[in-house]
């Protein structure tokens, strides 16, 4: 065993680019220059965003390295050290492990062995998911105590440490969700798109589009963002005023024009095709309006040499509360993995950043002992007096139970179990269940089954939706790809369902 006090280790936390080995080598060279300047004996850094075995140990200052399987023999400063790679083999002085799991809502787990946990920084695309890597590389003692920690705000960092005393401990990132979104938008814009497009946001005057516009401005600046306000005869004075307000508050260009002429023209075209214009009612008329808006947004983006941002949130995506080729268009969906209640918190964080109101306060509910008060409730504004069908606060929680565990059926069974043992109504969620009138067995079951059926029936929409920044729980992030088709409830679900109905 070597004297750990004598080994000076440089720990690098580089920003790595997916599919860019030459650029990543340049970053490694820069980290090496910093380590040499700091007088380090050894440089340790991750080499990949996806491969936990990609560990770079670089000898400096006359240090010698010999690799024997998963153990590295390091000779430095007259001492010999054994370093385990990815584990803590018997007899090693310490280990080096790469945590390549992207950041999700929650905290990284602390290892049960001494050594260095390397956590890279960057953005990675997998299928429709855009992962954010926050950093937070850390050094732990034999007793599991934190000895050093690098920045965890999605930015590069570097530190010189010793394995007995550690090194600097960076302050944790304060507004983690905001930092994840802003910096991942910026990386997506530069790494995936690359030509500095203008981002067109359908600025409805509602909460989701207001947040999307604010995130784009924080990431790219107001000159790169264009707001398009496309009201119809159903748009309220409040949302139209909100759209103007937020555009002015953010300092972005605002294009505004009614969709009514295009809606009427679509009706005339339908008649020419042999369909009665009277058929344009209900969902047909609502989806037609959404597609008119989607078409206009894409046309505006083409005129701006830009792209459209998608404004959908996680609850809408799960329930299929979106129109294909309408409000489901876009190059990126930055808030699609956040529930509405998480967006309430994010809006308040954004408003707190500059010290003034950016997101209009009338879009945020005020909780009361019995429920909430809301000046401007969420609505697609595609029909007279329309309100979103989601039961906010309760459905936000329910979605996590169904999607962030062992599967929808298992999650539904767990929810029924909590209802039967009384813990659901007795806990904080009981307020919302009573507020929405779901405290009778039949109403509770009807709502749960509607949610489950909505999630399963909307798979085809999610498959065709834009890529999104993945921030939900790790269980959700690691879930398998979408499957379409029927899915019968399990015997366990039917058994619990029968017991609920007998209450």
Secondary structure in CASP SS format (residue, H / E / C, confidence):
PFRMAT SS
TARGET T0000
AUTHOR 0000-0000-0000
METHOD secondary structure of the structure
MODEL  1
X C 1.00
X C 1.00
X C 1.00
X H 1.00
X H 1.00
X H 1.00
X C 1.00
X C 1.00
X E 1.00
X E 1.00
X E 1.00
X E 1.00
X E 1.00
X C 1.00
X E 1.00
X E 1.00
X E 1.00
X C 1.00
X C 1.00
X C 1.00
X H 1.00
X H 1.00
X H 1.00
X H 1.00
X H 1.00
X H 1.00
X H 1.00
X H 1.00
X H 1.00
X H 1.00
X H 1.00
X H 1.00
X H 1.00
X H 1.00
X H 1.00
X H 1.00
X H 1.00
X H 1.00
X C 1.00
X C 1.00
X C 1.00
X E 1.00
X E 1.00
X E 1.00
X E 1.00
X E 1.00
X C 1.00
X C 1.00
X C 1.00
X C 1.00
X C 1.00
X C 1.00
X C 1.00
X C 1.00
X E 1.00
X E 1.00
X E 1.00
X E 1.00
X E 1.00
X C 1.00
X C 1.00
X C 1.00
X C 1.00
X E 1.00
X E 1.00
X E 1.00
X E 1.00
X E 1.00
X C 1.00
X C 1.00
X E 1.00
X E 1.00
X E 1.00
X E 1.00
X E 1.00
X E 1.00
X C 1.00
X C 1.00
X E 1.00
X E 1.00
X E 1.00
X E 1.00
X E 1.00
X E 1.00
X E 1.00
X C 1.00
X C 1.00
X C 1.00
X C 1.00
X C 1.00
X C 1.00
X C 1.00
X C 1.00
X E 1.00
X E 1.00
X E 1.00
X E 1.00
X E 1.00
X C 1.00
X C 1.00
X C 1.00
X C 1.00
X C 1.00
X C 1.00
X C 1.00
X C 1.00
X C 1.00
X C 1.00
X C 1.00
X C 1.00
X C 1.00
X C 1.00
X C 1.00
X C 1.00
X E 1.00
X E 1.00
X E 1.00
X E 1.00
X C 1.00
X C 1.00
X E 1.00
X E 1.00
X E 1.00
X E 1.00
X E 1.00
X E 1.00
X C 1.00
X C 1.00
X E 1.00
X E 1.00
X E 1.00
X E 1.00
X E 1.00
X E 1.00
X C 1.00
X C 1.00
X C 1.00
X E 1.00
X E 1.00
X E 1.00
X C 1.00
X C 1.00
X C 1.00
X C 1.00
X C 1.00
X E 1.00
X E 1.00
X E 1.00
X E 1.00
X C 1.00
X C 1.00
X C 1.00
X C 1.00
X C 1.00
X C 1.00
X C 1.00
X E 1.00
X E 1.00
X E 1.00
X E 1.00
X E 1.00
X E 1.00
X C 1.00
X C 1.00
X C 1.00
X E 1.00
X C 1.00
X C 1.00
X E 1.00
X C 1.00
X C 1.00
X C 1.00
X C 1.00
X C 1.00
X C 1.00
X H 1.00
X H 1.00
X H 1.00
X H 1.00
X H 1.00
X H 1.00
X H 1.00
X H 1.00
X H 1.00
X H 1.00
X H 1.00
X H 1.00
X H 1.00
X H 1.00
X H 1.00
X H 1.00
X H 1.00
X H 1.00
X C 1.00
X C 1.00
X C 1.00
X C 1.00
X C 1.00
X E 1.00
X E 1.00
X E 1.00
X E 1.00
X C 1.00
X C 1.00
X C 1.00
X C 1.00
X H 1.00
X H 1.00
X H 1.00
X H 1.00
X H 1.00
X H 1.00
X H 1.00
X H 1.00
X H 1.00
X H 1.00
X H 1.00
X H 1.00
X H 1.00
X H 1.00
X C 1.00
X H 1.00
X H 1.00
X H 1.00
X E 1.00
X E 1.00
X E 1.00
X E 1.00
X E 1.00
X C 1.00
X C 1.00
X C 1.00
X C 1.00
X C 1.00
X C 1.00
X C 1.00
X H 1.00
X H 1.00
X H 1.00
X H 1.00
X H 1.00
X H 1.00
X H 1.00
X H 1.00
X H 1.00
X H 1.00
X H 1.00
X H 1.00
X H 1.00
X H 1.00
X C 1.00
X C 1.00
X E 1.00
X E 1.00
X E 1.00
X E 1.00
X C 1.00
X C 1.00
X C 1.00
X H 1.00
X H 1.00
X H 1.00
X H 1.00
X H 1.00
X H 1.00
X H 1.00
X H 1.00
X H 1.00
X H 1.00
X H 1.00
X H 1.00
X H 1.00
X C 1.00
X C 1.00
X C 1.00
X C 1.00
X H 1.00
X H 1.00
X H 1.00
X C 1.00
X C 1.00
X H 1.00
X H 1.00
X H 1.00
X H 1.00
X H 1.00
X H 1.00
X H 1.00
X H 1.00
X H 1.00
X H 1.00
X H 1.00
X H 1.00
X H 1.00
X H 1.00
X H 1.00
X H 1.00
X H 1.00
X H 1.00
X H 1.00
X H 1.00
X H 1.00
X H 1.00
X C 1.00
X C 1.00
X C 1.00
X E 1.00
X E 1.00
X E 1.00
X C 1.00
X C 1.00
X C 1.00
X C 1.00
X H 1.00
X H 1.00
X H 1.00
X H 1.00
X H 1.00
X H 1.00
X C 1.00
X C 1.00
X C 1.00
X C 1.00
X C 1.00
X C 1.00
X C 1.00
X C 1.00
X C 1.00
X C 1.00
X C 1.00
X C 1.00
X E 1.00
X E 1.00
X C 1.00
X C 1.00
X C 1.00
X C 1.00
X C 1.00
X C 1.00
X H 1.00
X H 1.00
X H 1.00
X H 1.00
X H 1.00
X H 1.00
X H 1.00
X H 1.00
X H 1.00
X H 1.00
X H 1.00
X H 1.00
X H 1.00
X H 1.00
X C 1.00
X C 1.00
X C 1.00
X C 1.00
X C 1.00
X C 1.00
X C 1.00
X H 1.00
X H 1.00
X H 1.00
X C 1.00
X C 1.00
X E 1.00
X E 1.00
X C 1.00
X C 1.00
X C 1.00
X C 1.00
X E 1.00
X E 1.00
X C 1.00
X C 1.00
X C 1.00
X C 1.00
X C 1.00
X C 1.00
X C 1.00
X C 1.00
X C 1.00
X C 1.00
X C 1.00
X C 1.00
X C 1.00
X C 1.00
X C 1.00
X C 1.00
X C 1.00
X C 1.00
X C 1.00
X C 1.00
X H 1.00
X H 1.00
X H 1.00
X H 1.00
X H 1.00
X H 1.00
X H 1.00
X H 1.00
X H 1.00
X H 1.00
X C 1.00
X C 1.00
X C 1.00
X C 1.00
X H 1.00
X H 1.00
X H 1.00
X H 1.00
X H 1.00
X H 1.00
X H 1.00
X H 1.00
X H 1.00
X H 1.00
X H 1.00
X H 1.00
X H 1.00
X C 1.00
X C 1.00
X H 1.00
X H 1.00
X H 1.00
X H 1.00
X C 1.00
X C 1.00
X H 1.00
X H 1.00
X H 1.00
X H 1.00
X H 1.00
X H 1.00
X H 1.00
X C 1.00
X C 1.00
X C 1.00
X C 1.00
X C 1.00
X H 1.00
X H 1.00
X H 1.00
X H 1.00
X H 1.00
X H 1.00
X H 1.00
X H 1.00
X H 1.00
X H 1.00
X H 1.00
X H 1.00
X H 1.00
X H 1.00
X H 1.00
X H 1.00
X H 1.00
X C 1.00
X H 1.00
X H 1.00
X H 1.00
X H 1.00
X H 1.00
X C 1.00
X C 1.00
X C 1.00
X C 1.00
X E 1.00
X E 1.00
X E 1.00
X C 1.00
X C 1.00
X C 1.00
X H 1.00
X H 1.00
X H 1.00
X H 1.00
X C 1.00
X C 1.00
X C 1.00
X C 1.00
X C 1.00
X C 1.00
X C 1.00
X C 1.00
X C 1.00
X C 1.00
X C 1.00
X C 1.00
X C 1.00
X H 1.00
X H 1.00
X H 1.00
X H 1.00
X H 1.00
X H 1.00
X H 1.00
X H 1.00
X H 1.00
X H 1.00
X H 1.00
X C 1.00
X C 1.00
END
